[in-house]
Amino acid sequence: MLLIRLLEIILFVCFSVNILYLLVFSIASVFGKREKREKEAVSFRRVAILVPAYKEDRVIMECVESCLRQNYPHDRYDVVVISDRMEAATNGRLSALPLILEVVRFENSTKAKALNLAMSHLSGYDLALILDADNTIGPDYLNQVNAAPFNGNIVGYQTHRTAKNKNTSLAYLDAVSEEVNNSIFRQGHVNMGLSAALIGSGMVFDFELIKKMLSDIHAIGGFDRALELTLFKAGKRIDYLPETYVLDEKVQNCRDFARQRRRWLSAQIHYLREFVGDVPVALLNKNWDFCDKLFQQMSIPRLLLLGGAFIIALVISFISWQVSLKWWALFCILIVSLLLAVPKSLYTRRLFVAVIELPETFFSMFLNLFRLKGANEKFIHTEHGVE
């Protein structure tokens, strides 16, 4: 009985720390002080738009066309598509467009390899914009990015990635999850003076710096985690552009959800192991961005927090209702944290219908805990194309 009580206390402390962290930054995203960012009166920077595309025949043309329709001087930006294992017909259509096409075939394909190869052939650019093949951007996107100041230690920006599709209940939940991440890990962090988290696409950087940083990154999964930890370790900062939107395709079925989250969870554990030894130096140097990012690698994923807190509270209710009260209180705090982070525009009837699928997605995520072996040794591809 003593052992069970000790386990309950340990679990409560772990869940409490994770949930209070979410609450603080969720509140900061809504009520925190937003620093006014002055737009830079600069000439048009030269931009390289990099689009790694692995078996993305179904979506690549829509992405490229949105890039080519920019209200930005056409001689000041280039679209660079890195085509890996796409069909000859797709490559033929791409080669007919005014863009740079790199056709590659890696034995073990990764996003880092594709970007490094493309950047090794490029020079003379001011900014590098990294998109995924399923992304699309509005015609004023580059103008908004160009107006963002790169000063001090700010070497890059994460733009506001939002859902391109909400065609299934799971896609709707994924869209909500994306916006919760934007609120907590980007807007909330920036409002509290910390760097915004990267998310893998819709990212813009100082070209020469990112070219150098990427050359040392050989990530298989979790390329964005490796990149931000490397940048933060070097004392660099990432800001957030909440009104500069990039549309991103959301997962539409449970199979793709499980594969995607398995990749993310494996990368989280992998980079925690890789960078945890740098924490003492980061603490001595007051490198709070790096320490904060390492804490995120240790954190329990939100879906597991949600399902875990509910199940533990329910089970303890049958054992000791007095002890269960603190778990129910913790579960309510988590719900409040998430509700604060969800934009009002997503509070629709469809959200409540989609919530019905949460138990299934929770168990998919839970099962991933037992399928992590080898997940970060080979690239796990998520197929794109709205069904």
Secondary structure, DSSP 8 states (H G I E B T S, - for coil): -HHHHHHHHHHHHHHHHHHHHHHHHHHHHHHS--------------EEEEEEEES-TTTHHHHHHHHHT-SS-GGGEEEEEEEES--HHHHHHHHTSSSEEEEE--SS--HHHHHHHHHHT--S-SEEEE--TT-EE-TTHHHHHHTS---TTEEEEEEEEEES---SHHHHHHHHHHHHHIIIIIIHHHHTT------SSSEEEEHHHHHHHHTT---SS-HHHHHHHHHHHTT-EEEEEEEEEEEE----SHHHHHHHHHHHHHHHHHHHHHHGGGHHHHHHTT-HHHHHHHHHHHS--HHHHHHHHHHHHHHHHHH-HHHHHHHHHHHHHHHHHHHHHS-GGG-SHHHHHHGGGHHHHHHHHHHHTTS-TTTTTS---------
